Amino acid sequence: MRIDFDPAQLDRTAFYRLLTATVVPRPIAWVSTVSADGTDNLAPHSFFTIASVAPPVVQFTSVGRKDTLRNIEETGEFTVSLAPRHLMEQINVTGTDFPRGMSEFDAAGVEREPGLRVKAPQVADSPVALECETHSMLRIGDSTVVFGRVVHAVVDAAALVDGHPEITRLDPLSRLGKDEWGALGEVLELPRPRYADRTTGDGGA
């Protein structure tokens, strides 16, 4: 038996909890920004994915108007650092609703590393950083989808195997429902089939 849930009949929080418990696992964009007056900010955003490959564009959603969004509006730049498992405690702390003007880097004890193409710093102990310039923004209800064109990427050499990022070395975290987090478990490998491989020479299946 399935249970029906009508978003029009549930309050915002109840349906938010339903969505975040069922759209899982969600990768975490650990987004750093710098305000117009030079204060840096670092916050995790778990509505995050790739929007385009050519040009390379990533996207994340700011639910409500947070310092991350305000800083991007002011400067047009941000950096996404991968959220690795060994920094889980620090990632969680940077999700605190600190007052504007307080740096989460300092509050959480996260080491900075200067960006190459943007002012927003990288997380020094993260294996991946994507430096972005704002491509566009889309306001949807109480949320804003931010699209960032990747202008520079850096990957820790220790996370590469034959020049390619290796998932067990990246060891990324993800968000689940409630206060649940996901870590890398069993990795399955299955090549995508080609239609041509499913047919014989005479056209038969």
DOTORGU-913666 format. One record per atom (N, C-alpha, C, O): residue in three letters; x, y, z negated. Coordinates in Angstrom, 3 decimals, padded with zeros to 6 digits. Layout:
ala;X;Y;Z
...
This chain:
met;000.839;-001.195;000.000
met;000.000;000.000;000.000
met;000.879;001.253;000.000
met;001.870;001.321;-000.727
arg;000.513;002.236;000.815
arg;001.228;003.506;000.864
arg;000.398;004.580;000.178
arg;-000.833;004.545;000.196
ile;001.102;005.539;-000.429
ile;000.445;006.642;-001.122
ile;000.583;007.904;-000.270
ile;001.684;008.237;000.168
asp;-000.508;008.595;-000.037
asp;-000.500;009.819;000.763
asp;-000.178;011.031;-000.110
asp;-000.666;011.154;-001.233
phe;000.663;011.932;000.438
phe;000.991;013.186;-000.233
phe;000.727;014.333;000.738
phe;001.316;014.376;001.819
asp;-000.133;015.241;000.373
asp;-000.478;016.373;001.214
asp;000.247;017.612;000.688
asp;-000.043;018.063;-000.420
pro;001.198;018.181;001.471
pro;001.936;019.340;000.972
pro;001.033;020.527;000.641
pro;001.394;021.383;-000.166
ala;-000.131;020.573;001.262
ala;-001.056;021.670;000.968
ala;-001.713;021.511;-000.395
ala;-002.246;022.469;-000.954
gln;-001.671;020.276;-000.930
gln;-002.308;020.010;-002.213
gln;-001.317;019.938;-003.371
gln;-001.719;019.842;-004.530
leu;-000.026;019.984;-003.059
leu;000.999;019.924;-004.094
leu;001.685;021.276;-004.218
leu;001.773;022.022;-003.243
asp;002.173;021.594;-005.418
asp;002.911;022.846;-005.540
asp;004.298;022.698;-004.928
asp;004.745;021.590;-004.630
arg;004.972;023.829;-004.745
arg;006.261;023.857;-004.053
arg;007.275;022.919;-004.681
arg;007.960;022.183;-003.971
thr;007.381;022.934;-006.010
thr;008.387;022.134;-006.704
thr;008.137;020.652;-006.531
thr;009.071;019.880;-006.313
ala;006.871;020.248;-006.629
ala;006.540;018.826;-006.505
ala;006.896;018.297;-005.120
ala;007.449;017.204;-005.000
phe;006.584;019.060;-004.075
phe;006.888;018.556;-002.726
phe;008.375;018.666;-002.421
phe;008.914;017.853;-001.670
tyr;009.040;019.657;-002.993
tyr;010.500;019.760;-002.864
tyr;011.157;018.504;-003.435
tyr;012.069;017.944;-002.827
arg;010.698;018.072;-004.588
arg;011.264;016.871;-005.211
arg;010.991;015.630;-004.375
arg;011.820;014.722;-004.317
leu;009.837;015.588;-003.731
leu;009.528;014.457;-002.853
leu;010.465;014.445;-001.649
leu;011.016;013.403;-001.294
leu;010.641;015.602;-001.028
leu;011.511;015.681;000.142
leu;012.950;015.320;-000.195
leu;013.582;014.547;000.525
thr;013.470;015.874;-001.283
thr;014.878;015.638;-001.610
thr;015.131;014.228;-002.125
thr;016.277;013.782;-002.162
ala;014.085;013.528;-002.521
ala;014.243;012.143;-002.962
ala;014.101;011.157;-001.811
ala;014.457;009.987;-001.946
thr;013.580;011.628;-000.676
thr;013.359;010.715;000.451
thr;014.245;011.022;001.649
thr;014.547;010.120;002.431
val;014.668;012.268;001.814
val;015.623;012.600;002.877
val;017.015;012.459;002.273
val;017.620;013.434;001.827
val;017.507;011.226;002.271
val;018.747;010.888;001.571
val;019.574;009.885;002.388
val;019.021;009.162;003.218
pro;020.876;009.838;002.162
pro;021.682;010.783;001.374
pro;021.919;012.061;002.169
pro;021.877;012.052;003.399
arg;022.164;013.149;001.466
arg;022.395;014.433;002.122
arg;023.840;014.873;001.879
arg;024.249;015.010;000.726
pro;024.624;015.098;002.941
pro;025.996;015.592;002.754
pro;025.980;016.975;002.127
pro;025.009;017.720;002.259
ile;027.050;017.301;001.455
ile;027.140;018.559;000.714
ile;028.108;019.518;001.412
ile;029.275;019.197;001.634
ala;027.597;020.689;001.746
ala;028.465;021.776;002.226
ala;028.890;022.586;001.011
ala;028.061;023.229;000.368
trp;030.165;022.555;000.702
trp;030.682;023.346;-000.427
trp;031.113;024.674;000.173
trp;032.234;024.806;000.664
val;030.220;025.657;000.135
val;030.374;026.877;000.909
val;031.046;027.977;000.088
val;030.582;028.335;-000.995
ser;032.136;028.500;000.620
ser;032.802;029.641;-000.004
ser;032.581;030.878;000.853
ser;032.576;030.815;002.082
thr;032.399;032.002;000.172
thr;032.191;033.278;000.828
thr;032.917;034.368;000.037
thr;033.400;034.132;-001.070
val;032.983;035.543;000.617
val;033.540;036.709;-000.072
val;032.573;037.861;000.131
val;032.137;038.115;001.254
ser;032.235;038.559;-000.940
ser;031.329;039.699;-000.845
ser;032.046;040.888;-000.214
ser;033.266;040.877;-000.043
ala;031.275;041.902;000.126
ala;031.858;043.091;000.744
ala;032.869;043.772;-000.167
ala;033.797;044.428;000.306
asp;032.685;043.612;-001.499
asp;033.630;044.248;-002.436
asp;034.789;043.334;-002.808
asp;035.609;043.687;-003.656
gly;034.866;042.151;-002.174
gly;036.031;041.291;-002.353
gly;035.910;040.179;-003.366
gly;036.900;039.496;-003.629
thr;034.730;039.960;-003.958
thr;034.548;038.878;-004.930
thr;034.197;037.592;-004.197
thr;033.272;037.569;-003.385
asp;034.936;036.517;-004.482
asp;034.633;035.267;-003.793
asp;033.559;034.479;-004.546
asp;033.318;034.684;-005.736
asn;032.930;033.577;-003.808
asn;031.817;032.778;-004.310
asn;031.964;031.364;-003.769
asn;032.468;031.166;-002.664
leu;031.528;030.388;-004.544
leu;031.608;028.985;-004.121
leu;030.377;028.263;-004.626
leu;030.099;028.276;-005.825
ala;029.628;027.627;-003.718
ala;028.393;026.966;-004.120
ala;028.098;025.766;-003.224
ala;028.374;025.808;-002.025
pro;027.536;024.687;-003.798
pro;027.173;023.521;-002.997
pro;025.785;023.679;-002.385
pro;024.858;024.169;-003.030
his;025.661;023.256;-001.133
his;024.376;023.287;-000.428
his;024.181;021.916;000.230
his;024.986;021.500;001.063
ser;023.113;021.226;-000.152
ser;022.933;019.849;000.316
ser;021.963;019.721;001.490
ser;021.609;018.607;001.875
phe;021.526;020.852;002.067
phe;020.804;020.811;003.338
phe;021.816;021.227;004.396
phe;021.923;022.409;004.721
phe;022.563;020.257;004.939
phe;023.757;020.552;005.725
phe;023.926;019.525;006.839
phe;023.776;018.324;006.611
thr;024.241;020.002;008.054
thr;024.493;019.086;009.161
thr;025.204;019.812;010.302
thr;025.508;021.001;010.198
ile;025.467;019.085;011.394
ile;026.025;019.652;012.621
ile;024.871;020.137;013.489
ile;023.883;019.425;013.669
ala;024.994;021.339;014.023
ala;023.949;021.881;014.895
ala;024.312;021.773;016.368
ala;023.435;021.609;017.217
ser;025.609;021.863;016.676
ser;026.053;021.848;018.072
ser;027.514;021.414;018.123
ser;028.273;021.629;017.178
val;027.893;020.801;019.241
val;029.278;020.375;019.425
val;030.033;021.330;020.351
val;031.207;021.620;020.120
ala;029.364;021.815;021.394
ala;029.986;022.757;022.324
ala;029.015;023.917;022.560
ala;028.140;023.821;023.420
pro;029.160;025.007;021.810
pro;030.241;025.314;020.871
pro;030.072;024.562;019.552
pro;028.964;024.137;019.223
pro;031.155;024.393;018.794
pro;031.047;023.693;017.513
pro;030.334;024.569;016.480
pro;030.851;025.612;016.079
val;029.154;024.143;016.059
val;028.347;024.908;015.114
val;027.827;023.972;014.027
val;027.279;022.909;014.319
val;028.004;024.377;012.779
val;027.416;023.645;011.659
val;026.307;024.513;011.059
val;026.267;025.725;011.269
gln;025.416;023.874;010.316
gln;024.325;024.624;009.718
gln;024.079;024.160;008.291
gln;024.267;022.990;007.957
phe;023.655;025.102;007.457
phe;023.185;024.756;006.128
phe;022.021;025.668;005.791
phe;021.852;026.727;006.395
thr;021.225;025.250;004.827
thr;020.057;026.027;004.438
thr;020.235;026.574;003.033
thr;020.574;025.842;002.102
ser;020.002;027.870;002.895
ser;019.960;028.506;001.581
ser;018.502;028.557;001.154
ser;017.685;029.224;001.789
val;018.178;027.849;000.075
val;016.824;027.889;-000.463
val;016.751;029.099;-001.386
val;017.385;029.112;-002.442
gly;015.988;030.111;-001.000
gly;015.978;031.361;-001.740
gly;017.144;032.243;-001.320
gly;017.925;031.872;-000.443
arg;017.262;033.400;-001.940
arg;018.331;034.339;-001.617
arg;019.406;034.257;-002.690
arg;019.279;034.829;-003.772
lys;020.458;033.537;-002.362
lys;021.564;033.330;-003.286
lys;022.760;034.172;-002.853
lys;022.758;034.768;-001.776
asp;023.786;034.212;-003.712
asp;024.972;035.010;-003.405
asp;025.626;034.558;-002.107
asp;026.148;035.380;-001.355
thr;025.603;033.258;-001.842
thr;026.178;032.751;-000.594
thr;025.557;033.454;000.602
thr;026.268;033.949;001.476
leu;024.240;033.497;000.641
leu;023.542;034.118;001.765
leu;023.819;035.617;001.828
leu;024.070;036.157;002.906
arg;023.776;036.284;000.692
arg;024.034;037.733;000.680
arg;025.438;038.054;001.196
arg;025.626;038.998;001.963
asn;026.417;037.261;000.770
asn;027.793;037.509;001.211
asn;027.952;037.283;002.711
asn;028.657;038.034;003.386
ile;027.302;036.256;003.227
ile;027.384;035.990;004.668
ile;026.725;037.109;005.452
ile;027.215;037.504;006.510
glu;025.621;037.618;004.939
glu;024.969;038.752;005.597
glu;025.889;039.972;005.616
glu;025.877;040.742;006.576
glu;026.680;040.150;004.570
glu;027.569;041.309;004.477
glu;028.818;041.166;005.338
glu;029.287;042.148;005.914
thr;029.358;039.957;005.432
thr;030.663;039.777;006.074
thr;030.632;038.976;007.374
thr;031.533;039.113;008.201
gly;029.610;038.142;007.567
gly;029.532;037.330;008.776
gly;030.491;036.156;008.796
gly;030.804;035.633;009.865
glu;030.966;035.730;007.623
glu;031.949;034.645;007.553
glu;031.661;033.715;006.383
glu;031.053;034.116;005.391
phe;032.105;032.469;006.510
phe;032.082;031.532;005.394
phe;032.958;030.333;005.733
phe;033.326;030.120;006.888
thr;033.281;029.562;004.714
thr;034.048;028.330;004.894
thr;033.310;027.188;004.224
thr;032.819;027.327;003.104
val;033.232;026.053;004.916
val;032.651;024.838;004.341
val;033.786;023.885;004.011
val;034.532;023.470;004.897
ser;033.918;023.537;002.739
ser;034.878;022.514;002.320
ser;034.122;021.226;002.028
ser;033.020;021.257;001.481
leu;034.712;020.098;002.394
leu;034.094;018.820;002.086
leu;034.047;018.633;000.576
leu;034.965;019.043;-000.134
ala;032.973;018.012;000.084
ala;032.794;017.791;-001.354
ala;033.250;016.375;-001.707
ala;032.464;015.437;-001.577
pro;034.499;016.192;-002.152
pro;035.016;014.860;-002.437
pro;034.632;014.388;-003.840
pro;034.374;015.188;-004.739
arg;034.604;013.091;-003.994
arg;034.144;012.493;-005.247
arg;034.977;012.931;-006.452
arg;034.428;013.140;-007.534
his;036.275;013.070;-006.283
his;037.116;013.377;-007.447
his;036.886;014.795;-007.977
his;037.380;015.136;-009.052
leu;036.148;015.619;-007.240
leu;035.831;016.973;-007.701
leu;034.362;017.119;-008.073
leu;033.828;018.229;-008.080
met;033.710;016.008;-008.380
met;032.269;016.034;-008.655
met;031.902;017.002;-009.777
met;030.939;017.758;-009.645
glu;032.651;016.990;-010.875
glu;032.336;017.862;-011.999
glu;032.424;019.331;-011.597
glu;031.557;020.128;-011.954
gln;033.459;019.683;-010.863
gln;033.616;021.065;-010.433
gln;032.527;021.466;-009.444
gln;032.014;022.584;-009.499
ile;032.175;020.558;-008.544
ile;031.104;020.844;-007.586
ile;029.807;021.130;-008.333
ile;029.080;022.065;-007.998
asn;029.529;020.328;-009.331
asn;028.307;020.503;-010.112
asn;028.309;021.855;-010.846
asn;027.290;022.543;-010.895
val;029.451;022.220;-011.406
val;029.537;023.498;-012.118
val;029.297;024.671;-011.171
val;028.670;025.658;-011.556
thr;029.789;024.573;-009.936
thr;029.617;025.689;-009.001
thr;028.173;025.855;-008.552
thr;027.832;026.841;-007.898
gly;027.319;024.888;-008.901
gly;025.902;025.024;-008.621
gly;025.159;025.806;-009.693
gly;023.952;026.019;-009.578
thr;025.863;026.237;-010.735
thr;025.265;027.020;-011.822
thr;024.851;028.397;-011.308
thr;025.505;028.958;-010.429
asp;023.769;028.937;-011.855
asp;023.300;030.263;-011.430
asp;024.075;031.362;-012.153
asp;023.518;032.111;-012.955
phe;025.368;031.442;-011.852
phe;026.205;032.493;-012.428
phe;025.718;033.866;-011.950
phe;025.153;033.975;-010.862
pro;025.933;034.912;-012.756
pro;025.541;036.258;-012.318
pro;026.370;036.710;-011.124
pro;027.520;036.301;-010.965
arg;025.781;037.552;-010.293
arg;026.490;038.061;-009.122
arg;027.734;038.821;-009.582
arg;027.697;039.590;-010.542
gly;028.823;038.585;-008.876
gly;030.075;039.234;-009.228
gly;031.020;038.326;-009.986
gly;032.181;038.680;-010.187
met;030.545;037.147;-010.419
met;031.407;036.189;-011.107
met;031.844;035.120;-010.107
met;031.013;034.549;-009.401
ser;033.132;034.853;-010.048
ser;033.662;033.875;-009.106
ser;033.508;032.459;-009.642
ser;033.983;032.152;-010.736
glu;032.850;031.600;-008.880
glu;032.728;030.197;-009.265
glu;034.065;029.473;-009.189
glu;034.265;028.487;-009.899
phe;034.979;029.932;-008.352
phe;036.321;029.346;-008.320
phe;036.935;029.419;-009.714
phe;037.481;028.437;-010.216
asp;036.836;030.593;-010.330
asp;037.419;030.788;-011.647
asp;036.623;030.056;-012.725
asp;037.203;029.414;-013.602
ala;035.307;030.153;-012.660
ala;034.464;029.546;-013.687
ala;034.594;028.031;-013.723
ala;034.529;027.426;-014.793
ala;034.777;027.412;-012.554
ala;034.856;025.952;-012.478
ala;036.292;025.446;-012.444
ala;036.513;024.235;-012.436
gly;037.271;026.342;-012.425
gly;038.660;025.926;-012.374
gly;039.040;025.281;-011.058
gly;039.781;024.298;-011.028
val;038.523;025.844;-009.954
val;038.801;025.309;-008.616
val;039.911;026.129;-007.968
val;039.838;027.357;-007.919
glu;040.925;025.452;-007.477
glu;042.056;026.143;-006.864
glu;041.713;026.608;-005.454
glu;041.155;025.850;-004.660
arg;042.050;027.859;-005.149
arg;041.816;028.440;-003.829
arg;042.998;028.185;-002.890
arg;044.124;027.936;-003.320
glu;042.697;028.258;-001.605
glu;043.730;028.300;-000.583
glu;043.261;029.284;000.476
glu;042.112;029.195;000.908
pro;044.099;030.220;000.914
pro;043.645;031.244;001.862
pro;043.158;030.656;003.171
pro;043.697;029.658;003.652
gly;042.136;031.276;003.749
gly;041.686;030.887;005.075
gly;042.641;031.421;006.129
gly;043.383;032.373;005.885
leu;042.618;030.798;007.309
leu;043.483;031.247;008.394
leu;042.776;032.256;009.295
leu;043.368;033.248;009.718
arg;041.486;031.986;009.586
arg;040.740;032.839;010.517
arg;039.659;033.668;009.832
arg;039.166;034.636;010.412
val;039.287;033.307;008.619
val;038.258;034.061;007.893
val;038.779;034.373;006.493
val;039.733;033.754;006.022
lys;038.141;035.344;005.831
lys;038.575;035.744;004.496
lys;038.123;034.766;003.418
lys;038.749;034.678;002.362
ala;037.043;034.030;003.673
ala;036.553;033.085;002.674
ala;037.596;031.999;002.422
ala;038.032;031.341;003.367
pro;038.003;031.797;001.168
pro;039.053;030.814;000.882
pro;038.564;029.383;001.037
pro;037.364;029.108;001.013
gln;039.515;028.487;001.194
gln;039.237;027.056;001.203
gln;039.409;026.508;-000.210
gln;040.081;027.116;-001.043
val;038.794;025.353;-000.474
val;039.053;024.623;-001.710
val;040.346;023.845;-001.490
val;040.397;022.961;-000.634
ala;041.374;024.160;-002.242
ala;042.701;023.593;-002.000
ala;042.734;022.079;-002.118
ala;043.481;021.424;-001.391
asp;041.933;021.504;-003.027
asp;041.974;020.068;-003.259
asp;040.947;019.295;-002.436
asp;040.781;018.091;-002.629
ser;040.259;019.973;-001.523
ser;039.331;019.287;-000.627
ser;040.085;018.832;000.616
ser;040.951;019.559;001.103
pro;039.778;017.644;001.145
pro;040.522;017.150;002.309
pro;040.142;017.808;003.629
pro;040.865;017.658;004.614
val;039.025;018.533;003.676
val;038.559;019.135;004.930
val;038.025;020.532;004.669
val;037.346;020.765;003.669
ala;038.328;021.458;005.561
ala;037.738;022.789;005.508
ala;037.384;023.222;006.923
ala;038.169;023.047;007.855
leu;036.189;023.792;007.071
leu;035.713;024.319;008.348
leu;035.478;025.820;008.173
leu;034.556;026.232;007.468
glu;036.308;026.621;008.811
glu;036.145;028.061;008.731
glu;035.158;028.508;009.803
glu;035.272;028.126;010.967
cys;034.187;029.325;009.393
cys;033.079;029.654;010.290
cys;032.817;031.151;010.366
cys;032.986;031.884;009.391
glu;032.401;031.582;011.549
glu;031.834;032.903;011.754
glu;030.345;032.715;012.026
glu;029.947;031.767;012.703
thr;029.537;033.608;011.504
thr;028.095;033.457;011.635
thr;027.670;033.470;013.107
thr;027.998;034.393;013.853
his;026.943;032.440;013.503
his;026.371;032.375;014.850
his;024.996;033.027;014.858
his;024.704;033.871;015.705
ser;024.150;032.626;013.901
ser;022.806;033.172;013.787
ser;022.201;032.705;012.481
ser;022.761;031.853;011.791
met;021.047;033.272;012.145
met;020.297;032.865;010.965
met;018.829;032.760;011.339
met;018.334;033.489;012.199
leu;018.144;031.840;010.678
leu;016.721;031.637;010.940
leu;015.987;031.571;009.610
leu;016.243;030.689;008.791
arg;015.081;032.501;009.405
arg;014.299;032.533;008.167
arg;013.065;031.657;008.338
arg;012.301;031.833;009.287
ile;012.869;030.713;007.421
ile;011.698;029.839;007.422
ile;011.127;029.854;006.010
ile;011.708;029.263;005.100
gly;010.006;030.518;005.824
gly;009.408;030.582;004.502
gly;010.356;031.177;003.483
gly;010.854;032.290;003.659
asp;010.608;030.423;002.401
asp;011.487;030.926;001.341
asp;012.944;030.555;001.574
asp;013.780;030.754;000.692
ser;013.259;030.022;002.742
ser;014.613;029.533;003.011
ser;015.195;030.185;004.256
ser;014.472;030.702;005.107
thr;016.531;030.146;004.339
thr;017.237;030.681;005.503
thr;018.226;029.649;006.008
thr;019.087;029.184;005.261
val;018.100;029.290;007.287
val;019.051;028.376;007.915
val;020.192;029.217;008.485
val;019.965;030.123;009.287
val;021.404;028.911;008.069
val;022.582;029.642;008.513
val;023.360;028.771;009.489
val;023.728;027.640;009.170
phe;023.607;029.307;010.678
phe;024.394;028.603;011.685
phe;025.766;029.262;011.765
phe;025.871;030.474;011.950
gly;026.810;028.462;011.626
gly;028.159;029.005;011.658
gly;029.000;028.365;012.744
gly;029.120;027.141;012.804
arg;029.577;029.182;013.593
arg;030.484;028.669;014.630
arg;031.835;028.375;013.995
arg;032.446;029.251;013.384
val;032.293;027.152;014.140
val;033.566;026.741;013.549
val;034.704;027.331;014.384
val;034.850;027.011;015.564
val;035.498;028.186;013.766
val;036.608;028.829;014.469
val;037.956;028.237;014.071
val;038.976;028.512;014.702
his;037.949;027.422;013.019
his;039.182;026.758;012.597
his;038.809;025.588;011.693
his;037.907;025.697;010.862
ala;039.503;024.481;011.859
ala;039.290;023.309;011.003
ala;040.641;022.804;010.519
ala;041.634;022.852;011.245
val;040.663;022.318;009.282
val;041.890;021.758;008.726
val;041.536;020.468;008.001
val;040.535;020.405;007.287
val;042.361;019.437;008.188
val;042.162;018.139;007.548
val;043.480;017.719;006.907
val;044.538;017.792;007.531
asp;043.401;017.281;005.664
asp;044.583;016.794;004.962
asp;045.180;015.608;005.718
asp;044.468;014.671;006.078
ala;046.480;015.655;005.952
ala;047.155;014.574;006.682
ala;046.949;013.225;006.008
ala;046.913;012.196;006.682
ala;046.814;013.221;004.676
ala;046.627;011.960;003.949
ala;045.272;011.331;004.223
ala;045.062;010.156;003.922
ala;044.347;012.100;004.793
ala;043.016;011.572;005.093
ala;042.900;011.073;006.529
ala;041.839;010.604;006.942
leu;043.992;011.175;007.291
leu;043.970;010.782;008.695
leu;044.593;009.412;008.908
leu;045.601;009.071;008.288
val;043.985;008.638;009.786
val;044.545;007.374;010.256
val;044.552;007.435;011.779
val;043.494;007.536;012.400
asp;045.725;007.375;012.378
asp;045.870;007.531;013.832
asp;045.227;008.821;014.319
asp;044.617;008.860;015.387
gly;045.370;009.870;013.529
gly;044.872;011.173;013.920
gly;043.391;011.395;013.714
gly;042.863;012.439;014.099
his;042.712;010.434;013.115
his;041.260;010.531;012.929
his;040.917;010.469;011.445
his;041.483;009.644;010.728
pro;039.999;011.323;010.956
pro;039.616;011.266;009.542
pro;039.059;009.893;009.173
pro;038.186;009.365;009.862
glu;039.567;009.321;008.085
glu;039.158;007.978;007.653
glu;038.215;008.125;006.454
glu;038.569;008.751;005.454
ile;037.040;007.556;006.557
ile;035.971;007.839;005.604
ile;036.334;007.490;004.169
ile;035.965;008.227;003.254
thr;037.040;006.398;003.944
thr;037.375;006.028;002.570
thr;038.399;006.978;001.961
thr;038.469;007.117;000.740
arg;039.188;007.627;002.801
arg;040.153;008.600;002.300
arg;039.494;009.963;002.058
arg;039.936;010.727;001.199
leu;038.445;010.259;002.812
leu;037.685;011.484;002.559
leu;036.866;011.338;001.275
leu;036.774;012.276;000.483
asp;036.270;010.152;001.073
asp;035.499;009.818;-000.125
asp;034.473;010.906;-000.472
asp;034.511;011.465;-001.568
pro;033.554;011.207;000.461
pro;032.620;012.307;000.238
pro;031.492;011.959;-000.726
pro;031.083;010.804;-000.844
leu;031.007;012.977;-001.404
leu;029.799;012.857;-002.217
leu;028.584;013.234;-001.388
leu;028.706;013.914;-000.369
ser;027.407;012.791;-001.826
ser;026.153;013.222;-001.233
ser;025.152;013.461;-002.348
ser;025.353;013.017;-003.478
arg;024.078;014.161;-002.031
arg;023.011;014.374;-002.998
arg;021.843;013.454;-002.691
arg;021.540;013.158;-001.535
leu;021.194;013.011;-003.765
leu;020.009;012.176;-003.661
leu;018.867;012.950;-004.319
leu;018.845;014.178;-004.247
gly;017.927;012.268;-004.952
gly;016.845;012.955;-005.636
gly;017.224;013.314;-007.062
gly;018.247;012.861;-007.576
lys;016.389;014.136;-007.700
lys;016.568;014.541;-009.097
lys;018.012;014.993;-009.343
lys;018.535;015.821;-008.598
asp;018.654;014.457;-010.380
asp;020.058;014.785;-010.661
asp;020.987;013.691;-010.168
asp;022.083;013.514;-010.700
glu;020.555;012.962;-009.159
glu;021.326;011.818;-008.663
glu;022.291;012.244;-007.555
glu;021.982;013.098;-006.724
trp;023.452;011.627;-007.576
trp;024.480;011.850;-006.564
trp;024.828;010.516;-005.926
trp;024.703;009.468;-006.560
gly;025.257;010.551;-004.693
gly;025.681;009.344;-004.008
gly;027.173;009.372;-003.735
gly;027.732;010.414;-003.395
ala;027.812;008.224;-003.884
ala;029.228;008.080;-003.541
ala;029.338;007.053;-002.426
ala;028.389;006.320;-002.146
leu;030.486;007.007;-001.803
leu;030.682;006.096;-000.689
leu;030.596;004.652;-001.163
leu;031.318;004.246;-002.074
gly;029.716;003.882;-000.545
gly;029.584;002.470;-000.869
gly;030.103;001.628;000.286
gly;031.145;001.931;000.867
glu;029.373;000.575;000.613
glu;029.773;-000.306;001.712
glu;029.709;000.454;003.031
glu;028.729;001.146;003.308
val;030.751;000.327;003.839
val;030.795;000.973;005.146
val;030.542;-000.092;006.213
val;031.291;-001.062;006.326
leu;029.490;000.099;006.986
leu;029.112;-000.842;008.040
leu;029.558;-000.290;009.388
leu;029.454;000.912;009.634
glu;030.047;-001.147;010.247
glu;030.473;-000.721;011.581
glu;029.715;-001.528;012.623
glu;029.728;-002.759;012.601
leu;029.053;-000.823;013.538
leu;028.254;-001.476;014.580
leu;028.292;-000.608;015.825
leu;027.679;000.460;015.835
pro;028.994;-001.029;016.885
pro;029.063;-000.212;018.107
pro;027.676;-000.019;018.706
pro;026.836;-000.917;018.654
arg;027.446;001.159;019.275
arg;026.174;001.430;019.945
arg;026.107;000.663;021.249
arg;027.055;000.717;022.032
pro;025.001;-000.064;021.518
pro;024.904;-000.836;022.761
pro;024.684;000.061;023.977
pro;024.137;001.158;023.868
arg;025.122;-000.430;025.141
arg;024.879;000.255;026.407
arg;023.835;-000.526;027.187
arg;023.825;-001.757;027.176
tyr;022.963;000.199;027.860
tyr;021.917;-000.470;028.628
tyr;022.526;-001.392;029.680
tyr;022.012;-002.484;029.926
ala;023.630;-000.950;030.307
ala;024.257;-001.750;031.362
ala;024.702;-003.113;030.849
ala;024.740;-004.082;031.607
asp;025.039;-003.189;029.563
asp;025.488;-004.450;028.995
asp;024.332;-005.393;028.717
asp;024.547;-006.575;028.446
arg;023.101;-004.884;028.780
arg;021.932;-005.710;028.483
arg;021.302;-006.313;029.734
arg;020.335;-007.068;029.639
thr;021.837;-005.990;030.885
thr;021.281;-006.493;032.146
thr;022.299;-007.359;032.870
thr;023.508;-007.197;032.703
thr;021.797;-008.267;033.664
thr;022.670;-009.129;034.465
thr;022.839;-008.531;035.849
thr;022.212;-007.524;036.178
gly;023.674;-009.141;036.647
gly;023.953;-008.623;037.969
gly;022.743;-008.609;038.885
gly;022.674;-007.779;039.792
asp;021.770;-009.521;038.669
asp;020.598;-009.550;039.558
asp;019.456;-008.664;039.047
asp;018.348;-008.708;039.583
gly;019.731;-007.849;037.996
gly;018.721;-006.929;037.491
gly;017.844;-007.526;036.421
gly;016.982;-006.834;035.879
gly;018.038;-008.799;036.096
gly;017.233;-009.414;035.060
gly;017.738;-009.056;033.678
gly;018.903;-008.690;033.521
ala;016.873;-009.156;032.662
ala;017.280;-008.846;031.300
ala;017.986;-010.019;030.673
ala;018.404;-009.942;029.518
